[in-house]
Amino acid sequence: MDKYHHGNLRAALLKAAFHLAAKMENFTLREVARRAGVSHNAPYRHFRNKDDLIAALATESFHQMLAFVRAAVAEVPTPPDRLRAAARAYLHFALKNPSRFNIMFHSTFDRHAYPDYVAAYTESLVLVFELLQAHENLNVDPDTATELVWASVHGITGLGMAARLREGSPENLELLIDAAVQTLLQGMRSLS
């Protein structure tokens, strides 16, 4: 199996690795190469080690999530509805892509060693920050407000996916997300 010339080797390797990582299997780059139908040395043309590959998957997943959220808020007119639409889109992305969500947040690679991952994660926070900037009279530091909203939406999403909430249907999780966003916005306005 000496297939170094594989059209888009990087994409093929990421796809093969995703299927292994989605099952939370302990896999090797050799196994990824076998699944992708390439030489066992081929992954090293793009990735130094397994962490590089997982970091690339997590980064790719953040980009997909961001595109999904941006599309959800593109046509929504009012700031509260835009924030709510973003929060719901985050939830729906996670529910539709639980393996990607898991790779994004629960993989064990050193996140700070991968600038592309940090940039994708930061871009997600910037989107929340920008959505909150459209709200007037928030009496909380913008960075704190961003982290409050992110943590709340992420927590509800994660707990819902783990079936740790009383009512875990997507519809009920949406209602909980809506209530969290509304409560946080009201609370941040009432602080003096």
C-alpha positions in Angstrom: 0.0 0.0 0.0 2.1 2.8 -1.3 -0.5 5.4 -1.9 1.0 8.8 -1.2 -0.9 10.5 -4.0 -4.4 10.6 -2.7 -6.1 13.7 -4.1 -6.6 15.4 -0.8 -4.6 13.4 1.7 -5.2 15.7 4.6 -9.0 15.6 4.2 -9.0 11.8 3.8 -6.9 11.5 7.0 -9.2 13.8 8.9 -12.3 11.9 7.8 -10.7 8.5 8.8 -9.6 9.9 12.1 -13.0 11.4 12.8 -14.6 8.0 12.5 -12.2 6.6 15.0 -12.3 9.5 17.4 -16.1 9.6 17.2 -16.1 6.2 18.9 -13.6 7.5 21.4 -11.3 4.6 20.3 -7.7 4.7 21.3 -6.2 4.8 17.8 -2.9 5.3 16.1 -1.8 7.2 13.1 -1.1 3.9 11.4 -4.8 2.9 11.9 -5.9 6.3 10.5 -3.7 5.6 7.4 -5.2 2.1 7.0 -8.7 3.5 7.2 -7.9 6.2 4.7 -6.3 3.6 2.3 -2.8 5.2 2.3 0.7 4.2 3.4 1.3 4.0 7.1 3.8 6.9 6.7 1.3 9.2 4.8 -0.2 10.9 7.9 3.2 12.2 8.9 3.1 14.4 5.8 0.5 16.5 7.5 0.6 15.6 11.2 3.6 15.1 13.6 1.5 12.9 15.9 -2.0 12.0 17.0 -2.5 15.2 19.0 -1.9 17.2 15.8 -4.6 15.2 14.1 -7.1 15.6 17.0 -6.3 19.3 17.2 -7.0 19.6 13.5 -10.3 17.8 13.9 -11.3 20.0 16.9 -10.4 23.2 14.9 -12.3 22.0 11.9 -15.3 21.3 14.1 -15.2 24.8 15.6 -15.2 26.3 12.1 -18.2 24.2 11.2 -20.0 25.2 14.4 -19.3 28.9 13.8 -20.6 28.7 10.2 -23.8 27.0 11.6 -24.3 29.6 14.2 -23.6 32.5 11.9 -26.1 31.2 9.4 -28.7 30.9 12.2 -28.4 34.6 13.1 -27.9 36.0 9.7 -31.6 36.9 9.1 -32.7 37.6 12.7 -33.4 41.3 13.2 -33.3 42.1 16.9 -30.4 41.7 19.3 -32.3 39.5 21.8 -33.6 37.2 19.1 -30.1 37.0 17.5 -28.5 36.0 20.8 -31.3 33.4 21.3 -30.9 32.1 17.8 -27.1 31.8 18.3 -27.7 29.9 21.5 -30.2 27.5 20.0 -27.9 27.0 17.0 -25.1 26.0 19.3 -27.4 23.5 21.0 -28.6 22.1 17.7 -25.1 21.8 16.3 -24.1 19.8 19.4 -27.1 17.6 19.2 -26.6 16.9 15.5 -22.8 16.5 15.9 -22.2 14.9 19.3 -18.9 13.4 18.2 -17.6 16.7 16.9 -18.8 18.5 20.1 -17.0 15.9 22.2 -13.7 16.3 20.1 -14.0 20.1 20.5 -14.2 20.1 24.2 -13.1 16.8 25.7 -10.1 15.8 23.7 -6.9 15.8 25.8 -4.4 17.5 23.5 -2.6 20.6 24.9 -4.9 23.3 23.5 -2.3 26.1 23.9 0.1 24.3 21.7 -2.2 24.7 18.7 -2.7 28.3 17.6 -5.3 27.4 15.0 -7.4 25.7 17.7 -7.0 28.7 20.0 -8.0 31.1 17.1 -11.1 29.0 16.3 -12.2 28.9 19.9 -11.5 32.6 20.3 -13.5 33.4 17.2 -16.5 31.6 18.8 -16.1 33.8 21.9 -15.8 36.9 19.7 -19.1 36.0 18.0 -20.9 35.9 21.4 -19.1 39.1 22.4 -20.4 40.9 19.2 -23.9 39.6 19.8 -23.9 41.0 23.3 -22.4 44.3 22.2 -25.7 45.0 20.4 -27.5 45.1 23.7 -27.8 48.3 25.6 -27.5 48.9 29.3 -25.6 45.7 30.2 -24.0 46.6 33.5 -21.4 43.8 33.3 -17.9 43.9 31.8 -18.3 42.6 28.1 -15.8 39.8 28.6 -17.6 38.6 31.7 -20.9 38.8 30.0 -19.5 36.8 27.1 -18.2 34.1 29.4 -21.5 34.0 31.4 -23.6 33.4 28.3 -21.1 30.9 26.8 -20.8 28.9 30.1 -24.6 28.8 30.5 -25.4 27.7 27.0 -22.5 25.3 26.9 -23.5 23.9 30.3 -27.2 23.3 29.3 -26.0 21.8 26.1 -23.6 19.4 27.7 -25.9 18.4 30.5 -28.7 17.9 28.0 -26.6 15.7 25.9 -25.5 13.7 28.9 -29.2 13.2 29.9 -28.5 14.9 33.2 -31.5 17.3 33.0 -35.0 16.5 34.0 -36.5 17.2 30.6 -33.8 16.5 28.0 -35.8 16.6 24.7 -34.5 19.1 22.1 -37.6 21.2 22.5 -37.2 21.4 26.3 -33.5 22.1 26.0 -34.4 25.0 23.6 -36.8 26.4 26.2 -34.1 26.1 28.9 -31.6 27.9 26.6 -34.1 30.6 25.9 -34.8 31.1 29.7 -31.1 31.2 30.4 -30.4 33.9 27.8 -33.4 36.0 28.9 -32.5 35.6 32.6 -28.8 36.5 32.0 -29.8 39.6 29.9 -32.2 40.8 32.5 -29.8 40.1 35.3 -27.0 42.0 33.5 -29.2 45.0 33.0 -30.4 45.1 36.6 -26.9 45.1 38.1 -25.8 48.5 39.2 
